[in-house]
Amino acid sequence: MTRVDFYILPETTKRTTDQVLCSLTGKAWKRGNRVYIHTDSPDRSARLDNLLWTFNDTSFLPHGVVNKTEMENTPVLIGHEDPPEDLHDIMINMTNTVPLFFGRFDRLIEIVDQAAEERAQARDRYRFYQERGYTLNTHNLDS
């Protein structure tokens, strides 16, 4: 069963959800996991693609956008539709909805900003997973 982790940004943080995304993706990749970053649009996928190239000038994070790169050998994929069938390690959900296919991943990561609307939507997703018996973990991030 999928393990679901919520990473909660504190109110006083200077870090953004995108920065946390980059950090978590880098850690997962270094541990040998394949990661699918799920977005809500082609524009957001392209923006995160650019961000992953530039977020850290001292390291490289091999990644690509679904259907625009060789997906089989790319450890980090970004997309706004269903992920490739052979990808099962980690999904990072960067949308405000529960993706229908999240259950095929070993681990699902949700990053929660302090904006009131986003927190309310995250609570709805948390309740959804909880009601269905998924293992839930909450990580309150320090500023």
C-alpha positions in Angstrom: 0.0 0.0 0.0 1.2 3.5 -0.9 2.9 5.5 1.9 1.7 9.1 1.9 4.0 11.9 3.2 2.8 15.5 3.8 5.6 18.1 4.0 4.2 21.2 5.7 6.0 24.5 5.2 5.9 26.8 8.3 4.3 30.2 8.1 7.6 32.0 8.5 9.6 30.1 5.9 11.4 31.7 3.0 11.4 28.4 1.2 8.8 27.8 -1.5 7.1 24.6 -2.4 9.2 24.5 -5.6 12.4 24.7 -3.5 11.2 21.9 -1.2 10.3 19.9 -4.4 13.8 20.2 -5.7 15.3 19.2 -2.4 13.1 16.1 -1.9 13.6 15.1 -5.6 17.4 15.3 -5.2 17.3 13.2 -2.0 15.1 10.6 -3.6 17.3 10.3 -6.7 20.5 10.0 -4.7 18.9 7.1 -2.9 18.3 5.3 -6.2 14.6 6.1 -6.6 12.8 7.0 -9.7 10.5 10.0 -9.3 7.4 11.2 -11.1 6.5 14.9 -10.5 2.8 15.4 -11.3 1.7 18.8 -12.3 -1.6 20.4 -13.4 -0.6 21.8 -16.8 2.0 21.7 -19.6 3.2 25.2 -18.5 3.8 24.1 -14.9 5.7 21.0 -16.2 7.9 23.2 -18.4 8.5 25.6 -15.5 9.6 22.8 -13.1 11.7 21.4 -15.9 13.6 24.7 -16.1 13.8 25.0 -12.3 15.4 21.5 -11.9 18.1 22.6 -14.3 18.9 25.7 -12.4 18.0 25.2 -8.7 21.5 24.2 -7.6 24.5 25.3 -9.6 26.8 22.7 -7.9 24.9 19.5 -8.7 23.0 17.8 -11.5 19.6 16.2 -11.3 18.9 14.1 -14.4 15.3 14.7 -15.4 13.0 15.2 -18.3 9.4 15.9 -19.3 7.2 12.9 -20.2 7.0 12.3 -23.9 9.8 14.8 -24.5 12.7 12.7 -23.3 13.8 9.1 -23.2 11.6 8.0 -20.3 13.0 4.6 -19.7 16.4 5.8 -18.5 15.4 9.1 -17.0 15.2 8.9 -13.2 13.1 12.0 -12.7 10.1 12.6 -14.9 7.7 15.6 -14.9 4.3 15.4 -16.4 0.7 16.5 -16.2 -1.0 13.3 -17.4 -0.7 9.7 -16.4 2.9 8.6 -15.7 4.7 5.9 -17.6 3.5 2.4 -16.6 6.9 1.2 -15.4 7.3 4.0 -12.9 6.4 3.0 -9.3 8.9 4.4 -6.8 7.9 8.0 -5.8 5.3 10.4 -7.0 5.4 14.1 -5.9 1.9 15.6 -6.4 2.1 19.3 -7.3 -1.6 19.6 -7.9 -4.5 20.3 -5.6 -6.3 17.1 -6.4 -5.8 13.4 -5.7 -4.4 11.8 -8.8 -6.3 8.7 -9.8 -3.1 6.7 -10.3 -1.3 7.5 -7.0 -1.9 4.0 -5.6 0.5 2.4 -8.0 3.4 4.2 -6.4 5.3 3.0 -3.3 5.3 6.5 -1.9 3.4 9.7 -2.5 4.7 13.1 -1.4 2.4 16.1 -0.9 4.0 19.6 -0.3 1.8 22.0 1.6 2.1 25.8 1.4 0.7 28.1 4.1 -1.8 29.8 1.8 -5.3 29.2 3.3 -6.8 27.8 0.1 -3.9 25.4 -0.5 -4.0 24.2 3.2 -7.7 23.5 2.9 -7.3 21.5 -0.2 -4.4 19.6 1.4 -6.6 18.8 4.4 -9.2 17.4 1.9 -6.5 15.2 0.3 -5.3 14.1 3.7 -8.8 13.1 4.7 -9.2 11.2 1.4 -6.1 9.1 2.0 -6.9 8.6 5.7 -10.5 7.4 5.0 -9.1 4.8 2.7 -6.5 3.4 5.2 -3.3 4.7 3.7 -0.2 5.1 5.9 0.1 8.9 6.5 3.1 10.8 7.7 3.4 14.5 8.4 6.7 16.4 8.3 6.6 20.0 9.6 9.6 21.7 8.0 11.7 24.2 9.8 12.2 27.6 8.3 
